[in-house]
Amino acid sequence: MPRHSGQSDEAKIAANLRRAIELTELGLRLRRSALQQNGPQDDARVQVMREIRHAKEQAWRKNHS
């Protein structure tokens, strides 16, 4: 069956690249937070979750602008 290329393939590639960038940003934020951890374990988890949420919001805004 012939494969149809075009905008749908380009859209999928762009979406995958955005997800990869978002995951990279989240991983870097998680790493930074872990390295900066100075308080109890629970505080670090809360901070990581906040940073992840913030990174996701920023990525969503970039994708929808």
N, C-alpha and C positions, 0 to 999 in steps of 0.2 A: 504494500500500500504506500503510495507516495506521501512524503511528508510535506505539509504546507508550511512554508516559512513566511516570515513577514512580521507584521506588527505584533501578533500574538507571541511569537518567539522572543521578540525584542522586549516586550512587556514582561515576560517571565524572567528573562535574563536580568532586566533592571530590578525587578522585585527581589530576585535572589541576591543581587549585589547589595541592595539596601538592607536586606536581612543580615547578610554577612557583615556589613559595616556596623549595623546596630549591635550584633553579637560581639564584635570586636570592642566596640565602645563599652558595652556592659562588662566584658571581661577585664578591660583595663581599669574601669571604675572599681570593680570588685577587688582587683589586685591592689590598687592604691589604698582602698579602705582597709584591707587586711594588713598592709604594711604600716598604716598609720594607727592601727588599733592600740589604744592605750588604756582603755577601760575594761570593764567586765565583758564577757563573751556576748551576753544578750544585747548590750549597747552596740557592739560592732555589727551584729546581725540587723538591728533596726536601722543603723546608718547605711548598711549595704542595700537594704531594701529601698530606702529613700533614694539612694543614688541610682539604683536600677530603675525605679519608677520615673525619676527625673530624666534619665537618659532615654527611656522609652517615649516619654512625652515630647522631648526634643526631636527625636527621630520621626515621630508621627507628624509633628508640625512641619518638619522639612519635607516630608513626603507629600503633604497635602497643601503645600503653598504654591 
